[in-house]
Amino acid sequence: MSIKNLRALLVAWCIHLFTVLGVICGFQALLSTLDKNFNAAVLWLALALLIDGVDGNLARKYKVKEILPNVDGSILDNIIDYFTYVLVPCVMLLWFNFLPKGMDLYLVFGVLICSCYTFTNKNLKTSDFYFSGFPALWNLLVLYLHILETSEIANVIIVIFLLALTFMPIKFVHPFRVQKYKKINLFLTLLWSLSTLIILFGGGYYKSAFYIWVLINFYFIAITFKRSFLQA
């Protein structure tokens, strides 16, 4: 084996190892949840989300699929994503009492079941890399419920609404894959992340960061509406 091929093989395995770090972050988020440390759990989930956003681009750039054909990166990615996007957030929904007692477990069962469909849906992504249907971002949901301080009844309605959106052809932008407005989307995603951190940890800067956070959310809602209803 040539030095060039050996280097390519090493890089490919390192990228898979980088992907696997997502499950470690998810497990740390689970431990933080059990310790009732919401902010720490969110930070670990955020790190897992960052890894998930970057590893695919690295894999495509360095042709990992061709170099390691016996390791299915898509399956690996889905296993980790189900754990960090669905399973850990479901524990958080229960552990931090976002849902009313008596209904919470049944709603969580619904999330777990519907998310299985999401991760096996062959038409989850459109040709221009939008998600078709709610892409099981339950890790973001718990963050939004915490920041917005919505009531338990409101949370029930939101969860049921998102479960329904799982099966509807509403298009959600993937900021790392969708090419249209990609630079703007990535910049606003970074700004959204920073404003979220300030909201959680910034103390006196809360209001300013919150207004920026809300405006960015409206921007992404507008993209969703445009792609879902105004474009073919």
HELIX and SHEET records of a PDB file:
HELIX    1   1 ILE A    3  LEU A   34  1                                  32    
HELIX    2   2 PHE A   38  LYS A   61  1                                  24    
HELIX    3   3 VAL A   64  ILE A   67  1                                   4    
HELIX    4   4 GLY A   73  ASP A   81  1                                   9    
HELIX    5   5 TYR A   82  LEU A   87  3                                   6    
HELIX    6   6 VAL A   88  TRP A   95  1                                   8    
HELIX    7   7 ASP A  104  THR A  120  1                                  17    
HELIX    8   8 TRP A  138  LEU A  148  1                                  11    
HELIX    9   9 GLU A  152  LEU A  165  1                                  14    
HELIX   10  10 LYS A  182  PHE A  201  1                                  20    
HELIX   11  11 GLY A  203  TYR A  205  5                                   3    
HELIX   12  12 TYR A  206  PHE A  225  1                                  20    
HELIX   13  13 LYS A  226  LEU A  230  3                                   5    
SHEET    1   A 2 PHE A 131  SER A 132  0                                        
SHEET    2   A 2 LYS A 171  PHE A 172 -1                                        
END                                                                             
